[in-house]
């Protein structure tokens, strides 16, 4: 027997009991993921030692990820059931929604979307269990071939381990990167609609307290994504397998090809900025952690310097509150803070500094010390009307 602190209640259970078994049947589909001793795990994970267990639903960051991954899995299963001749690919996010590209399209897209919506609804109402299984690479290869997962079959040759994790739901097998909800019935709300050469999947977001965001058509963003998609087709680099093959066969050419493409895009961006420099005061570079924002900002700065433009750079990282301040704002202990959330930043100070700089005033910028976790005095800066401000964050 082992002792479990389950949602702040002390329990004694048999070793091997799943977290899912501890949840009342009446609200089993309300939870998506859990933490076992502060580590994110799936709800069907058996308990083998004394543990502290917390449950999370759609309102939690990890719960939101599990919800989105499970919805994609169910949509892939629906396509397999209705249109096994079609290949789908979850390509990129549009307006906080998922775009599902349909390849080999020879059906009316509106009819496909309607049929998939009905099949997804049917699968969810069955509340089928989704189980994580571990099999050998050889077994995974046979399963992937059966389900026509050509890219997954090809990537197995690059896998150093001799085992593979898959998710099984009824007779359907697939793997999607991230944790999964324990059953299809955990998916409560979603929207499926035709969009271009595929469908859009909208789902509740944890940062909106479980609400589905309003869909906004972003024409410029969409055009940029389509350019990247087209370039992937031209260079045969649409999947991880494609990229691995390039690295295996022509590594130097592949790196130089990517650099050439990036340099061309920087030159195009420099042209656009130079043409309208009298009206451009801010250049904002956004992206998730470790996506290359700082490197890109520096390369753009050099590109603009080559055109006689003298930009200055400001990092939003320097506007972080201390962790105790963030803990107070978010109402969470330090170990549970969402450091990617906008409320981790002193936006009032950031806005004031920008306003003053644009109006030609001298500003003492902060500098965040990530060792001490505190803001310190940074550079004193004043910019003229011909110096755009590059903001990264």
C-alpha positions in Angstrom: 0.0 0.0 0.0 1.1 3.6 -0.6 0.0 7.0 0.7 -1.3 9.6 -1.7 -2.1 13.2 -1.1 -4.9 13.5 -3.6 -6.3 17.0 -4.1 -5.3 17.8 -0.5 -6.9 14.6 0.9 -4.8 11.8 2.4 -5.5 8.4 0.9 -4.1 4.9 1.2 -4.3 3.0 -2.0 -2.8 -0.1 -3.6 0.5 0.2 -5.5 -0.3 0.5 -9.3 -3.6 2.4 -8.8 -4.1 4.8 -11.6 -4.7 8.5 -10.9 -7.9 8.1 -13.1 -9.2 5.5 -10.6 -9.2 8.0 -7.8 -11.6 10.4 -9.6 -15.3 10.1 -9.1 -17.2 8.7 -12.1 -19.4 11.7 -12.2 -16.6 14.1 -13.1 -14.0 11.9 -14.7 -14.2 13.8 -18.0 -13.7 17.2 -16.3 -10.0 16.6 -15.8 -7.3 16.3 -18.5 -3.9 16.0 -16.9 -2.3 15.8 -13.5 0.9 16.5 -11.6 2.5 13.7 -9.6 5.0 15.1 -7.2 5.1 18.3 -9.3 5.8 16.4 -12.6 3.1 16.6 -15.3 1.7 13.1 -16.1 -1.3 11.6 -17.8 -4.3 10.5 -15.7 -3.9 6.8 -16.5 -0.4 6.8 -15.0 -0.2 4.1 -12.2 1.1 5.2 -8.9 4.1 3.3 -7.6 5.3 5.4 -4.6 4.0 7.8 -2.1 2.9 10.8 -4.0 1.2 14.2 -4.1 -1.4 14.4 -6.9 -3.1 17.4 -8.3 -5.7 17.4 -11.1 -6.0 20.0 -13.9 -8.7 20.9 -16.4 -8.9 23.2 -19.3 -8.1 26.2 -17.1 -4.5 25.0 -16.6 -1.7 25.5 -19.2 -0.8 21.8 -19.4 -4.5 20.9 -19.4 -5.0 23.2 -22.3 -2.2 21.5 -24.2 -3.7 18.1 -23.5 -7.1 19.2 -24.7 -5.7 20.6 -28.0 -3.6 17.4 -28.6 -6.6 15.1 -27.9 -8.9 17.1 -30.2 -6.3 16.7 -33.0 -6.1 13.0 -32.3 -9.9 12.6 -32.6 -10.0 14.6 -35.8 -7.2 12.4 -37.3 -9.2 9.3 -36.2 -12.3 10.7 -37.9 -10.5 11.2 -41.1 -9.1 7.7 -40.9 -12.7 6.4 -40.4 -14.3 8.4 -43.2 -11.6 9.3 -45.7 -8.7 6.8 -45.4 -7.6 7.9 -48.9 -6.8 11.4 -47.8 -3.6 12.6 -46.0 -4.0 15.3 -43.4 -1.3 17.5 -41.8 -1.8 19.8 -38.9 0.3 22.6 -40.3 0.2 25.8 -38.3 -1.9 28.0 -36.0 -4.2 30.6 -37.3 -5.9 33.1 -34.9 -5.3 30.7 -31.9 -6.8 27.9 -33.9 -5.3 24.9 -35.7 -5.2 24.6 -39.5 -5.6 21.1 -40.8 -4.3 20.8 -44.3 -6.0 18.1 -46.5 -3.8 16.6 -49.2 -5.0 14.7 -52.2 -8.3 16.6 -52.0 -10.9 15.3 -54.5 -14.0 15.9 -52.4 -16.0 19.1 -51.7 -14.3 20.8 -48.7 -17.6 22.0 -47.1 -19.0 18.4 -47.2 -15.8 17.0 -45.7 -16.0 19.5 -42.9 -19.6 18.7 -42.2 -18.9 14.9 -42.2 -15.8 15.2 -40.0 -17.8 17.3 -37.5 -20.4 14.6 -37.3 -17.8 11.8 -36.9 -15.9 13.7 -34.2 -19.2 14.2 -32.3 -19.9 10.5 -32.5 -16.4 9.5 -31.3 -16.7 12.0 -28.4 -20.1 10.8 -27.3 -18.8 7.2 -27.2 -16.3 8.4 -24.5 -13.7 5.9 -25.7 -10.6 5.4 -23.5 -7.3 6.6 -25.0 -4.4 4.4 -23.8 -0.7 5.1 -24.0 1.1 1.9 -25.0 4.8 1.0 -25.4 5.9 -1.2 -28.3 9.0 -2.1 -30.3 10.2 -0.1 -33.3 9.4 -3.1 -35.5 5.8 -3.2 -34.2 5.4 0.5 -34.6 6.6 0.3 -38.2 3.9 -2.2 -39.0 1.2 -0.1 -37.4 2.3 3.1 -39.1 2.3 1.3 -42.5 -1.2 0.0 -41.8 -2.5 3.5 -41.1 -0.5 5.1 -43.9 1.6 7.3 -41.6 4.5 7.5 -44.1 6.3 10.3 -42.4 6.2 8.6 -39.0 7.4 5.3 -40.6 10.3 7.1 -42.2 11.4 8.9 -39.0 11.7 5.7 -37.0 15.1 5.1 -38.6 16.4 8.1 -36.8 15.1 7.0 -33.4 18.0 5.8 -31.1 15.6 4.0 -28.7 14.3 0.5 -29.5 10.8 1.3 -28.1 8.0 3.6 -29.3 5.1 5.1 -27.4 1.8 5.2 -29.2 -1.8 6.1 -28.3 -4.6 3.5 -28.9 -8.3 4.3 -29.1 -10.4 1.4 -30.1 -8.7 0.0 -33.2 -7.0 3.3 -34.0 -3.3 3.9 -33.4 -1.4 7.2 -33.7 1.1 9.4 -31.9 0.9 13.1 -31.4 3.5 15.0 -29.5 2.2 16.0 -26.1 0.2 14.4 -23.2 -3.3 13.2 -23.9 -6.6 13.3 -22.1 -7.7 9.8 -20.8 -10.8 9.5 -23.0 -12.5 11.1 -26.0 -15.4 12.3 -23.7 -13.0 14.9 -22.2 -13.5 17.0 -25.3 -16.5 19.2 -24.6 -16.5 22.2 -26.9 -14.8 22.8 -30.3 -15.6 24.2 -33.8 -14.7 22.7 -37.1 -15.1 24.7 -40.3 -13.7 24.7 -43.9 -10.8 27.0 -44.5 -8.8 27.2 -47.7 -7.5 23.8 -48.7 -8.4 22.3 -45.3 -10.3 22.9 -42.1 -9.9 25.1 -39.0 -10.2 23.6 -35.5 -11.1 26.0 -32.8 -10.9 24.9 -29.2 -11.2 26.5 -25.7 -8.0 28.2 -24.5 -6.7 28.0 -20.9 -5.7 31.7 -21.0 -9.4 32.6 -21.7 -10.7 30.5 -18.9 -11.9 27.7 -21.2 -13.6 30.0 -23.8 -13.1 29.6 -27.6 -11.6 32.8 -28.9 -13.3 34.8 -31.7 -11.7 33.9 -35.0 -10.0 36.8 -36.7 -8.8 36.6 -40.3 -5.1 37.7 -40.3 -4.4 38.3 -44.0 -0.8 39.3 -43.7 0.0 36.6 -41.2 -1.8 34.0 -43.5 0.1 35.2 -46.5 3.4 34.8 -44.7 2.5 31.3 -43.5 1.6 30.3 -47.1 5.0 31.6 -48.3 6.8 29.4 -45.8 4.5 26.5 -46.8 5.3 27.0 -50.5 9.1 27.2 -49.7 8.9 23.9 -47.8 7.3 22.3 -50.9 9.9 23.7 -53.3 12.9 22.7 -51.1 11.3 19.4 -50.0 11.6 20.3 -46.3 8.0 20.0 -45.1 8.6 17.4 -42.4 11.3 16.4 -39.8 12.1 13.4 -42.0 12.7 15.7 -45.0 15.0 17.9 -42.9 16.9 14.8 -41.5 17.5 13.6 -45.1 19.0 17.0 -46.1 21.3 16.9 -43.0 22.4 13.3 -43.9 23.0 13.9 -47.6 23.8 17.6 -48.2 24.4 19.2 -44.8 26.6 22.2 -45.9 24.3 23.0 -48.9 21.2 22.8 -46.6 22.6 25.2 -44.0 23.8 27.6 -46.7 20.4 27.4 -48.5 18.6 28.3 -45.3 21.0 31.2 -44.6 20.5 32.5 -48.2 16.8 32.4 -47.7 17.0 34.2 -44.4 19.4 36.9 -45.8 17.0 37.5 -48.7 14.1 37.9 -46.3 16.1 40.3 -44.2 17.0 42.3 -47.3 13.3 42.5 -48.3 12.4 43.6 -44.8 15.1 46.2 -44.9 13.7 47.5 -48.2 10.2 47.8 -46.8 11.4 49.7 -43.7 13.7 52.0 -45.6 10.9 53.0 -48.0 8.7 54.1 -45.1 11.3 55.1 -42.5 9.7 58.5 -41.9 6.6 56.8 -40.6 8.1 53.9 -38.7 9.0 54.4 -35.1 8.6 50.9 -33.7 9.6 47.5 -35.1 8.2 44.7 -32.9 9.7 41.2 -33.0 7.6 38.5 -31.3 8.0 34.8 -30.7 8.2 32.1 -28.0 11.2 31.5 -25.7 14.3 30.3 -27.5 12.9 31.0 -31.0 15.8 33.2 -32.0 14.3 36.7 -31.4 17.6 38.2 -30.1 19.6 36.8 -33.0 17.1 38.0 -35.5 16.9 41.5 -33.9 20.7 41.8 -34.1 20.8 40.7 -37.8 18.0 43.2 -38.6 19.8 45.9 -36.8 22.9 45.3 -38.9 20.8 45.2 -42.1 19.4 48.6 -41.2 22.8 50.0 -40.3 24.0 49.1 -43.8 21.3 51.5 -45.1 22.2 54.4 -42.9 19.4 53.7 -40.4 20.5 53.7 -36.7 18.0 51.6 -34.7 18.0 51.0 -31.0 17.0 47.7 -29.4 14.8 47.2 -26.3 14.1 43.8 -24.8 10.8 43.2 -23.0 12.7 40.7 -20.8 14.1 43.7 -18.9 10.5 44.5 -17.7 9.9 41.3 -15.7 8.6 41.7 -12.2 10.4 39.8 -9.5 8.9 36.3 -8.9 7.3 37.2 -5.6 5.5 40.1 -7.4 4.4 37.7 -10.2 3.2 35.2 -7.6 1.1 37.9 -6.0 -0.4 39.0 -9.3 -1.2 35.5 -10.5 -2.3 34.3 -7.1 -0.1 31.1 -7.4 3.0 29.8 -5.6 6.3 30.4 -7.3 6.6 26.8 -8.6 3.3 27.1 -10.5 3.9 30.5 -12.2 3.2 31.0 -15.9 6.3 33.0 -16.9 5.1 33.4 -20.5 2.0 35.3 -19.4 1.7 39.0 -20.2 1.1 39.9 -16.5 4.7 38.9 -15.7 5.8 42.1 -17.3 5.6 45.7 -16.0 3.6 46.9 -19.0 2.8 50.3 -17.4 6.6 51.1 -17.2 7.2 49.6 -20.6 4.5 51.8 -22.2 5.8 54.9 -20.4 9.4 54.4 -21.5 8.3 53.9 -25.1 6.0 57.0 -25.0 8.8 59.1 -23.6 11.4 57.8 -26.1 9.1 58.5 -29.1 8.6 62.0 -27.8 12.3 62.7 -27.7 12.8 62.5 -24.0 15.8 60.9 -22.2 14.9 57.6 -20.5 16.7 55.4 -18.0 15.9 51.9 -19.1 15.7 49.0 -16.7 18.0 45.9 -17.0 16.7 42.6 -15.5 19.2 40.5 -13.7 18.1 36.9 -14.1 20.6 35.8 -11.4 19.1 37.9 -8.7 15.6 38.0 -10.2 15.5 41.8 -9.8 15.4 44.9 -12.1 18.5 47.1 -12.0 19.4 50.4 -13.6 20.2 50.0 -17.3 21.2 52.2 -20.2 20.2 55.9 -20.4 18.7 56.4 -23.9 17.5 59.1 -26.1 16.5 58.6 -29.7 15.9 61.0 -32.6 13.1 60.8 -35.2 15.2 58.8 -37.6 16.1 56.0 -35.2 13.4 53.3 -35.1 13.1 51.3 -31.9 13.4 47.5 -32.3 11.4 45.7 -29.5 11.9 42.0 -28.9 9.6 40.0 -26.7 
